[in-house]
Amino acid sequence: MLHDFIAWILATVHDWGYTGIFILMALESTVLPVPSEVVLIPAGYLAHQGQMNFWLIVLTSTVGSLVGASVNYYAALWVGRPFLERWGRYFFVRPELLHRTDAFFARHGAISTFTGRLIPGIRHLISIPAGLTRMNLAAFAFYTCAGAGLWSLVLTLFGYLLGGNEALIQAYQRHITVGVITFVACVIAVYWWWNKKR
């Protein structure tokens, strides 16, 4: 079943082109299990073959990610926030905790959104606390695009450089993930140092 799902994703990228990438990346940025690696690495390979434009892939992917993340953001803002304010105490979410979370995102929402978009398993969920805490929409959109754009660039470039060599892709994919997480850790460390110094 998983093999058929991956085959469907690959076929969508190949047959639908940029529209398929937009739709799949929008779905990936909600809570649906569409792995961006399976979308963008083959797209990068198609760019390597001259069948697609490299930068249009990155742009389409980034816009799709923003649309999907915005769905989570508004769902959390319009549904999740009122629910927690009224019923949260029954789920151990007291008003004090909600206010502390608001204060945290008011101070650190930008770095949280940017770095969260780069971490597998978190990248499609980070927009939910952003919506719950009423993060400024313009800032949310900017840092979502920055993080999603960087992630899209890395994966598309990965597929472009390695081409259709599946053995190399499997060998280096883990290194890409480790490298991105290391980059995120460095960004957070610099941010923490800068805030402490300030």
C-alpha positions in Angstrom: 0.0 0.0 0.0 2.8 2.4 0.9 4.6 1.5 -2.4 1.4 2.4 -4.3 1.0 5.7 -2.4 4.6 6.7 -3.3 4.1 5.6 -6.9 1.0 7.9 -7.0 3.0 10.8 -5.7 5.7 10.3 -8.3 3.1 10.0 -11.1 1.4 13.2 -9.9 4.7 15.1 -10.1 5.5 13.7 -13.5 2.0 14.1 -15.0 0.7 17.2 -13.3 4.0 19.1 -13.2 4.0 22.4 -11.2 0.3 22.0 -10.3 1.0 18.6 -8.9 3.9 19.9 -6.8 1.7 22.8 -5.5 -1.1 20.4 -4.5 1.2 17.8 -2.9 3.2 20.4 -0.9 0.1 22.1 0.3 -1.2 18.7 1.5 2.2 18.0 3.1 2.0 21.2 5.1 -1.3 20.2 6.6 -1.5 17.0 8.6 -1.6 14.6 5.7 1.4 12.2 5.3 2.8 13.4 2.0 6.6 13.2 2.3 8.2 16.3 0.7 11.3 14.2 -0.2 9.3 12.0 -2.5 7.9 15.1 -4.2 10.9 17.4 -4.6 13.8 15.0 -5.2 12.1 13.5 -8.4 11.1 17.0 -9.4 14.8 18.1 -9.1 15.7 15.1 -11.3 13.1 16.3 -13.9 14.8 19.7 -13.8 18.1 18.0 -14.4 16.7 16.4 -17.5 15.4 19.7 -18.7 11.7 18.8 -18.4 11.0 21.3 -15.6 12.4 24.6 -14.5 14.5 24.4 -11.2 13.4 27.7 -9.8 9.7 27.3 -10.7 9.8 24.0 -8.7 11.2 25.8 -5.6 8.7 28.7 -6.0 5.7 26.4 -6.6 6.7 24.2 -3.6 7.1 27.2 -1.4 3.7 28.7 -2.3 2.0 25.3 -1.8 3.6 25.0 1.6 2.4 28.4 2.6 -1.2 27.6 1.5 -1.1 24.3 3.4 0.4 25.9 6.5 -2.2 28.7 6.3 -5.0 26.1 6.5 -3.5 24.8 9.8 -3.0 28.4 11.0 -6.6 29.5 10.4 -8.0 26.2 11.8 -6.1 26.7 15.0 -7.0 30.4 15.1 -10.7 30.1 14.4 -11.5 26.6 15.9 -8.6 25.7 18.2 -8.3 28.9 20.1 -11.9 29.3 21.1 -12.1 25.6 22.0 -9.1 25.9 24.3 -10.3 29.1 25.9 -13.6 27.5 26.7 -12.8 23.8 27.3 -9.0 23.7 27.7 -9.1 23.4 31.4 -10.7 19.9 31.0 -7.6 18.9 29.0 -5.0 20.3 31.4 -4.6 23.5 29.3 -5.3 26.3 31.8 -5.6 29.9 30.8 -2.2 30.6 32.4 -0.5 28.1 30.1 -2.2 29.6 27.1 -1.0 33.1 28.1 2.5 31.9 28.6 2.4 30.3 25.1 1.1 33.6 23.7 4.0 35.4 25.4 6.6 32.9 24.0 5.3 33.2 20.4 5.2 37.0 20.8 8.9 36.9 21.5 10.1 33.8 19.6 7.4 33.1 17.0 9.6 34.1 14.1 12.6 31.8 14.9 10.2 29.0 15.9 8.3 29.2 12.6 11.4 29.4 10.5 13.3 26.6 12.1 10.2 24.5 12.6 9.7 24.4 8.8 13.1 22.7 8.5 12.6 19.8 10.9 10.9 16.6 9.7 7.9 15.7 11.9 7.5 19.2 13.1 7.5 21.2 9.9 3.8 20.5 9.2 2.7 21.2 12.8 4.5 24.4 13.7 1.7 26.5 12.1 -0.8 25.2 14.7 0.7 26.9 17.7 1.3 30.0 15.5 -2.5 30.1 14.9 -3.4 29.3 18.5 -1.3 32.2 19.8 -2.5 34.6 17.1 0.9 35.2 15.6 1.0 38.2 13.3 -0.1 36.9 9.9 2.5 38.8 7.8 5.3 37.5 10.0 3.9 34.0 9.9 3.7 34.1 6.1 7.2 35.5 5.8 9.0 33.0 8.0 7.0 30.1 6.7 8.1 31.0 3.2 11.7 31.4 4.3 11.8 28.0 6.0 9.8 26.2 3.3 11.7 27.9 0.5 15.1 26.8 2.0 13.8 23.2 2.5 12.4 23.1 -1.0 15.7 24.5 -2.4 17.8 21.8 -0.6 15.6 18.9 -1.7 15.2 20.1 -5.3 19.0 20.7 -5.5 19.6 17.2 -4.1 17.5 15.6 -6.8 19.1 17.9 -9.5 22.7 17.0 -8.6 22.2 13.3 -8.0 19.9 12.8 -10.9 18.2 9.5 -11.1 20.9 7.6 -9.1 18.6 6.0 -6.5 21.5 4.3 -4.7 23.2 7.7 -4.1 19.9 9.3 -3.1 19.3 6.7 -0.5 22.9 6.9 0.7 22.9 10.7 1.1 19.3 11.4 2.1 20.1 10.8 5.8 23.1 13.1 5.6 20.9 15.8 4.2 18.4 15.5 7.1 21.3 15.5 9.7 22.8 18.6 7.9 19.6 20.5 8.0 19.0 19.7 11.7 22.5 20.8 12.5 21.9 24.0 10.6 18.7 24.5 12.7 20.6 23.9 15.9 23.2 26.5 14.9 20.6 29.1 14.1 18.8 28.5 17.4 22.2 28.8 19.3 23.0 32.1 17.5 19.5 33.4 18.2 19.8 32.4 21.9 23.2 34.0 22.2 22.0 37.2 20.5 19.0 37.4 22.8 21.1 36.8 25.9 23.6 39.5 24.8 20.8 42.0 24.0 
